[in-house]
Amino acid sequence: MTIIAKIKSSDRIKAILHKLIVTNARPRFWVRWFAAPLFHKRGKNSEIRRSARVDIFPFHQFSLGQNATIEDFCTVNNGVGSVIVGDDSRIGLGSVLIGPVTVGNQVILAQNIVCSGLNHSYQDVTTPIRLQKVTSAPIVIEDEAWIGANAVITAGVTIGKHSVVAAGAVVTKSIPPYSVAVGNPAKVIKQYNFTTGTWERVNK
């Protein structure tokens, strides 16, 4: 049995390692200073602004593509799933990425956007929600998408290529490629017609 397999098969060992790595839902200082850089994959000319909070754990992947930027006051956490940001993409001021989240190439995230692939279970009313298990489902934002300020993208959602999500939208279902979505819950109001070469209203 390999070391990794042995760790995964023992709840006691996992609990000990968890305490060594995590404190108050953040990586311990030795993880942030010494271990996390080993797990960072940073493309050429990528940048993480100084005030961004980037909590990188060894459990999952974190990568930032070429010419990509994570702006000030952002929070990035890969504790329950990988966080991947593609080339030439920008994560706007104050945005939150909680994995599993994949952001494609040439993506624009405006300000104060929340993309959380994590959810808390609440079914057991005899146990506080914070003590119940968490679940996760991947968020995928495909190439060239633009997400407006204060939008919320929920777990399990895919935003299709070159789509626009309006400011303040709450996206609970996947958005097809080449679409414009608005509202809470978000609905598609326009799609690009490649035959006519125009953006056309969707009648629903």
C-alpha positions as CSV (number, residue, x, y, z in Angstrom):
1,M,0.0,0.0,0.0
2,T,1.4,3.4,-0.9
3,I,1.7,6.2,1.6
4,I,-1.1,8.2,0.0
5,A,-3.4,5.2,0.0
6,K,-2.6,4.5,3.6
7,I,-3.5,8.2,4.5
8,K,-6.7,8.0,2.6
9,S,-7.7,4.8,4.3
10,S,-7.2,6.1,7.9
11,D,-9.6,8.6,9.4
12,R,-7.2,9.2,12.3
13,I,-4.2,10.0,10.0
14,K,-6.4,12.3,7.9
15,A,-7.5,14.1,11.0
16,I,-4.0,14.6,12.2
17,L,-2.8,15.9,8.9
18,H,-5.8,18.2,8.6
19,K,-4.9,19.8,11.9
20,L,-1.3,20.2,10.8
21,I,-2.3,22.0,7.6
22,V,-5.5,23.9,8.4
23,T,-6.4,26.4,11.1
24,N,-9.6,28.3,11.3
25,A,-10.4,27.4,7.6
26,R,-7.1,28.8,6.4
27,P,-3.7,27.2,5.6
28,R,-1.3,27.4,8.5
29,F,1.6,29.8,8.1
30,W,4.1,27.1,7.1
31,V,1.7,26.0,4.4
32,R,1.3,29.5,3.1
33,W,5.0,30.4,3.2
34,F,6.7,27.1,2.2
35,A,4.3,24.5,0.9
36,A,1.8,26.6,-1.1
37,P,4.4,28.0,-3.6
38,L,5.1,24.4,-4.6
39,F,1.5,24.0,-5.6
40,H,1.1,27.3,-7.4
41,K,1.3,27.1,-11.2
42,R,1.9,30.6,-12.4
43,G,2.0,31.6,-16.1
44,K,4.3,34.2,-17.5
45,N,3.3,37.8,-16.6
46,S,0.5,36.6,-14.3
47,E,-0.1,38.7,-11.2
48,I,-1.8,38.3,-7.8
49,R,-2.3,41.7,-6.2
50,R,-0.9,42.2,-2.7
51,S,-4.1,42.4,-0.8
52,A,-5.7,39.3,-2.4
53,R,-6.3,36.5,0.0
54,V,-5.1,33.3,-1.7
55,D,-5.6,30.2,0.5
56,I,-3.9,27.4,-1.3
57,F,-4.0,24.0,0.2
58,P,-2.1,20.9,-1.1
59,F,-5.4,19.0,-1.5
60,H,-6.2,20.4,-4.9
61,Q,-4.7,22.2,-7.8
62,F,-4.3,26.0,-8.2
63,S,-3.1,27.5,-11.5
64,L,-3.0,31.0,-13.0
65,G,-2.5,31.4,-16.7
66,Q,-0.2,33.7,-18.7
67,N,-1.1,37.4,-18.4
68,A,-3.9,36.6,-15.9
69,T,-4.6,38.8,-12.9
70,I,-6.3,38.3,-9.5
71,E,-7.1,41.8,-8.4
72,D,-7.0,43.4,-4.9
73,F,-9.3,42.2,-2.1
74,C,-10.1,38.9,-3.9
75,T,-10.4,35.6,-2.1
76,V,-9.3,32.4,-3.7
77,N,-9.7,29.0,-1.9
78,N,-9.0,25.6,-3.2
79,G,-9.7,23.7,0.0
80,V,-12.6,21.6,-1.5
81,G,-11.8,21.8,-5.2
82,S,-9.2,23.0,-7.7
83,V,-9.2,26.6,-8.8
84,I,-7.9,27.1,-12.4
85,V,-7.7,30.5,-14.1
86,G,-6.8,30.6,-17.8
87,D,-4.6,32.8,-19.9
88,D,-5.4,36.6,-20.3
89,S,-8.2,36.4,-17.7
90,R,-8.9,38.9,-15.0
91,I,-10.6,38.3,-11.7
92,G,-12.0,41.7,-10.6
93,L,-11.7,43.6,-7.4
94,G,-13.3,41.9,-4.4
95,S,-14.3,38.7,-6.2
96,V,-14.5,35.3,-4.6
97,L,-13.5,32.0,-6.1
98,I,-14.1,28.9,-4.0
99,G,-13.3,25.7,-5.8
100,P,-14.0,23.7,-7.7
101,V,-13.9,26.6,-10.2
102,T,-12.4,26.7,-13.7
103,V,-12.1,30.0,-15.5
104,G,-11.2,29.8,-19.2
105,N,-9.0,32.1,-21.4
106,Q,-9.9,35.7,-22.1
107,V,-12.5,35.8,-19.4
108,I,-13.5,39.1,-17.6
109,L,-14.9,38.9,-14.1
110,A,-16.0,42.3,-12.9
111,Q,-16.1,43.4,-9.3
112,N,-17.5,41.6,-6.2
113,I,-18.5,38.4,-8.1
114,V,-19.0,35.2,-6.1
115,C,-18.2,31.8,-7.7
116,S,-18.6,29.1,-5.1
117,G,-18.5,25.4,-6.0
118,L,-19.1,24.6,-2.3
119,N,-22.4,24.2,-0.5
120,H,-23.3,23.3,3.1
121,S,-25.6,20.5,4.0
122,Y,-28.6,21.5,6.2
123,Q,-30.9,18.5,6.2
124,D,-30.1,17.4,9.8
125,V,-32.0,19.9,12.0
126,T,-30.4,18.5,15.1
127,T,-26.9,19.6,14.0
128,P,-25.8,23.1,13.4
129,I,-25.3,23.7,9.6
130,R,-21.7,24.6,10.1
131,L,-21.0,21.2,11.5
132,Q,-22.6,19.3,8.7
133,K,-20.9,18.0,5.6
134,V,-20.1,20.2,2.7
135,T,-20.8,19.3,-0.9
136,S,-19.2,20.5,-4.1
137,A,-20.0,20.7,-7.8
138,P,-17.7,22.3,-10.4
139,I,-18.3,25.8,-11.8
140,V,-17.0,26.3,-15.3
141,I,-16.7,29.7,-17.0
142,E,-15.7,29.1,-20.6
143,D,-13.5,31.2,-22.8
144,E,-14.3,34.8,-23.5
145,A,-17.2,35.1,-21.1
146,W,-17.9,38.4,-19.3
147,I,-19.5,38.3,-15.8
148,G,-20.9,41.6,-14.6
149,A,-20.4,43.2,-11.2
150,N,-22.0,41.6,-8.1
151,A,-23.1,38.5,-10.0
152,V,-23.3,35.1,-8.1
153,I,-22.5,31.9,-9.9
154,T,-23.7,28.8,-7.9
155,A,-22.2,25.3,-7.7
156,G,-22.6,23.1,-10.7
157,V,-23.1,25.9,-13.2
158,T,-21.4,26.3,-16.6
159,I,-21.2,29.6,-18.4
160,G,-20.8,29.0,-22.1
161,K,-18.2,30.5,-24.4
162,H,-18.5,34.2,-25.2
163,S,-21.6,34.6,-23.0
164,V,-22.5,37.7,-20.9
165,V,-23.9,37.5,-17.4
166,A,-25.5,40.9,-16.4
167,A,-24.5,42.7,-13.2
168,G,-26.3,41.4,-10.1
169,A,-27.5,38.2,-11.8
170,V,-27.8,35.0,-9.7
171,V,-27.0,32.1,-12.0
172,T,-28.5,28.8,-10.8
173,K,-28.6,27.0,-14.1
174,S,-26.0,26.7,-16.9
175,I,-26.0,29.3,-19.6
176,P,-25.4,28.2,-23.2
177,P,-22.5,29.6,-25.3
178,Y,-23.1,33.0,-27.0
179,S,-25.9,34.1,-24.7
180,V,-26.8,37.0,-22.6
181,A,-28.4,36.2,-19.2
182,V,-30.0,38.6,-16.7
183,G,-31.9,38.5,-13.4
184,N,-32.4,36.4,-10.3
185,P,-32.6,33.6,-11.1
186,A,-30.8,34.4,-14.3
187,K,-32.6,33.8,-17.6
188,V,-31.2,34.0,-21.2
189,I,-32.7,37.0,-23.0
190,K,-30.4,37.0,-26.1
191,Q,-28.4,34.5,-28.2
192,Y,-26.1,35.0,-31.1
193,N,-27.4,33.7,-34.5
194,F,-24.5,32.7,-36.6
195,T,-26.7,32.5,-39.7
196,T,-27.8,36.2,-39.5
197,G,-24.7,37.4,-37.7
198,T,-26.8,39.2,-35.1
199,W,-27.7,39.0,-31.4
200,E,-31.4,38.1,-31.2
201,R,-33.9,38.2,-28.4
202,V,-35.1,35.0,-26.9
203,N,-38.9,34.7,-26.6
204,K,-39.8,32.8,-23.5
